Amino acid sequence: MGKITDRMRRQADDNREAAVWVRAHGREQRAKQLEDRADELESGRVTDVTDQVSALISWGLRRR
């Protein structure tokens, strides 16, 4: 299982807040999708590769 980063925890929290909002506006299916994604983020089944991707982009831009 992957490590849950602060970024992933914040995103899960944001997804849960968004789910409440969209549910209040009658979009139950979208709310369920947001909650499912939050569960995935909190479970550790998702790997945060943001830092690695950022490093690769920086490296590629320096090589130009």
TORMARDREN-939023 format. One record per residue (C-alpha): residue number from 0; residue in one letter; x, y, z. Coordinates in Angstrom, 2 decimals, m for minus. Example, Ala and Ser with C-alpha at 12.3 -4.5 7.8 and 13.67 -1.06 7.14 Angstrom:
2
<node num="0" residuo="A" x="12.30" y="m4.50" z="7.80"/>
<node num="1" residuo="S" x="13.67" y="m1.06" z="7.14"/>
***
This chain:
64
<node num="0" residuo="M" x="0.00" y="0.00" z="0.00"/>
<node num="1" residuo="G" x="1.12" y="3.53" z="m0.66"/>
<node num="2" residuo="K" x="1.79" y="6.27" z="1.81"/>
<node num="3" residuo="I" x="m1.02" y="8.78" z="2.28"/>
<node num="4" residuo="T" x="0.45" y="12.24" z="1.80"/>
<node num="5" residuo="D" x="m0.94" y="15.50" z="3.14"/>
<node num="6" residuo="R" x="m1.80" y="16.44" z="m0.44"/>
<node num="7" residuo="M" x="m3.87" y="13.29" z="m0.84"/>
<node num="8" residuo="R" x="m5.58" y="13.79" z="2.53"/>
<node num="9" residuo="R" x="m6.49" y="17.39" z="1.60"/>
<node num="10" residuo="Q" x="m7.84" y="16.22" z="m1.75"/>
<node num="11" residuo="A" x="m9.96" y="13.56" z="m0.04"/>
<node num="12" residuo="D" x="m11.34" y="16.21" z="2.33"/>
<node num="13" residuo="D" x="m12.08" y="18.50" z="m0.63"/>
<node num="14" residuo="N" x="m13.83" y="15.65" z="m2.45"/>
<node num="15" residuo="R" x="m16.05" y="14.96" z="0.56"/>
<node num="16" residuo="E" x="m16.98" y="18.66" z="0.84"/>
<node num="17" residuo="A" x="m17.76" y="18.77" z="m2.87"/>
<node num="18" residuo="A" x="m19.90" y="15.64" z="m2.52"/>
<node num="19" residuo="V" x="m22.06" y="17.38" z="0.08"/>
<node num="20" residuo="W" x="m22.50" y="20.38" z="m2.22"/>
<node num="21" residuo="V" x="m23.39" y="18.40" z="m5.36"/>
<node num="22" residuo="R" x="m25.75" y="16.16" z="m3.40"/>
<node num="23" residuo="A" x="m27.54" y="19.29" z="m2.15"/>
<node num="24" residuo="H" x="m27.94" y="20.27" z="m5.80"/>
<node num="25" residuo="G" x="m29.51" y="16.97" z="m6.81"/>
<node num="26" residuo="R" x="m26.52" y="15.18" z="m8.35"/>
<node num="27" residuo="E" x="m26.41" y="11.99" z="m6.31"/>
<node num="28" residuo="Q" x="m24.35" y="9.99" z="m8.83"/>
<node num="29" residuo="R" x="m21.59" y="12.63" z="m8.96"/>
<node num="30" residuo="A" x="m21.58" y="12.85" z="m5.15"/>
<node num="31" residuo="K" x="m21.06" y="9.08" z="m4.98"/>
<node num="32" residuo="Q" x="m18.14" y="9.35" z="m7.44"/>
<node num="33" residuo="L" x="m16.50" y="12.04" z="m5.33"/>
<node num="34" residuo="E" x="m16.94" y="10.00" z="m2.15"/>
<node num="35" residuo="D" x="m15.54" y="6.88" z="m3.85"/>
<node num="36" residuo="R" x="m12.49" y="8.84" z="m4.98"/>
<node num="37" residuo="A" x="m12.00" y="10.18" z="m1.45"/>
<node num="38" residuo="D" x="m12.12" y="6.60" z="m0.15"/>
<node num="39" residuo="E" x="m9.49" y="5.54" z="m2.70"/>
<node num="40" residuo="L" x="m7.19" y="8.41" z="m1.71"/>
<node num="41" residuo="E" x="m7.49" y="7.55" z="1.98"/>
<node num="42" residuo="S" x="m7.04" y="3.81" z="1.45"/>
<node num="43" residuo="G" x="m3.46" y="4.08" z="0.20"/>
<node num="44" residuo="R" x="m4.31" y="2.34" z="m3.10"/>
<node num="45" residuo="V" x="m3.44" y="5.54" z="m4.96"/>
<node num="46" residuo="T" x="0.17" y="6.63" z="m5.39"/>
<node num="47" residuo="D" x="1.03" y="10.32" z="m5.28"/>
<node num="48" residuo="V" x="3.57" y="10.91" z="m8.04"/>
<node num="49" residuo="T" x="3.18" y="14.69" z="m8.23"/>
<node num="50" residuo="D" x="6.70" y="15.34" z="m6.96"/>
<node num="51" residuo="Q" x="8.27" y="12.86" z="m9.38"/>
<node num="52" residuo="V" x="6.38" y="14.32" z="m12.35"/>
<node num="53" residuo="S" x="7.35" y="17.84" z="m11.33"/>
<node num="54" residuo="A" x="11.01" y="16.81" z="m11.10"/>
<node num="55" residuo="L" x="10.87" y="15.19" z="m14.56"/>
<node num="56" residuo="I" x="9.33" y="18.31" z="m16.09"/>
<node num="57" residuo="S" x="11.95" y="20.54" z="m14.46"/>
<node num="58" residuo="W" x="14.71" y="18.25" z="m15.67"/>
<node num="59" residuo="G" x="13.29" y="18.26" z="m19.21"/>
<node num="60" residuo="L" x="13.02" y="22.05" z="m19.28"/>
<node num="61" residuo="R" x="16.64" y="22.44" z="m18.11"/>
<node num="62" residuo="R" x="17.83" y="20.18" z="m20.96"/>
<node num="63" residuo="R" x="16.37" y="22.43" z="m23.66"/>
***
